[in-house]
Amino acid sequence: MKRDSRVAWVGAALAVAAIVVLLLARVRQRREAASVADTVATGKLASDFALKDLDGHSVSLVSLRGKVVFLNFWATWCAPCLTEMPSMEKLYSAFADRSDFVILAVSQDAKGATVVQPFVRKHGYHFEVLLDPQSKVAESYDVTGVPETFIIDRQGRIVAHHLGAFDWAREDVREALRELLDAKTG
């Protein structure tokens, strides 16, 4: 009987320990998620940056104040990015007549322009491509993977944040962007 009660006691202690470990892990996950949400939450001011485009010109986010900015982080080696980018080109074409709308596709390729330039030419993309080979800007936005997209309003505030590939050419997306552009204040 003594042995059975010891086994039961050890089993109960292990069960309690497992529950505590699971609860601590869940708390840590919530804290990490809250930390990311705090930095990239909608309504927050987007972090300013300056990056080179494929022609070597510097582009800063603050210089685009007054425009709606579609900020996308991607890489040439990212299969979901390859799936998503044609819809970004369609979105770019749909708003080509709007000088107050900008797409910035920020490449995370470590080799920079040497791999990005031929890729962009091959696929015929016309939106602005910027280079972030050390992922410093991606870090400032707490990018967790590519593709990841932020929509920034005229005042420089994040109004939408999307993780993963998406069909940006959808009519509901274009309509939401039209409303944001037509609002003139946000």
C-alpha positions, 0 to 999 in steps of 0.5 A: 500500500505504501508503494501505491500511495507513493506512485500516486503521489508522484503521479499527481506531482508530475501532473501538477508540474506539467500543468504549471509548465503549460500555464507558464508557456501560455503566459509567455506566449501571450506576453510575446504576442502582446509585445508584438501587437503593441509595436505594430498595432493599428493606430500606432505611428509607423517607424520612420526609415530610409532605404535605397531603391534599386537605382540607389536613391534613398526613400524615407517613410516620412517623405511620403507623409500625406500619402497612403503607403502600402508597405510590404516585406518580402524576399525573392526566395519566399514562395508565398511572396512569389504568389502574392506579388502579382496581386500587388502589381495589379493593385499598383496598376489599379491605383497608378493614376493616384499620386497619393498612393505608394507601394513600397516592397521592402526586400529582405534579400541579404545579397541586395540588388544583385538578386533583387534587380534581375528578379524585378525585371524578370517579373515586370514589377513597377511598384517601388522596391527598396532594399533592407539586406540586414533586415533593420527596418523589418526588425523595427516593425517586428516582422515575424516572417515574409510576406508581411504587409502594413497599410499606413495612412496619410498621417503615418499611422498603421491602419492595417497589418497582415501576416502572410500572402494575400490577394491584394487585387481583390475588389474589397481591398481596392474599395477599402483603399479608395475609402482611405484615399478619399478620406483625405484626413486618414 
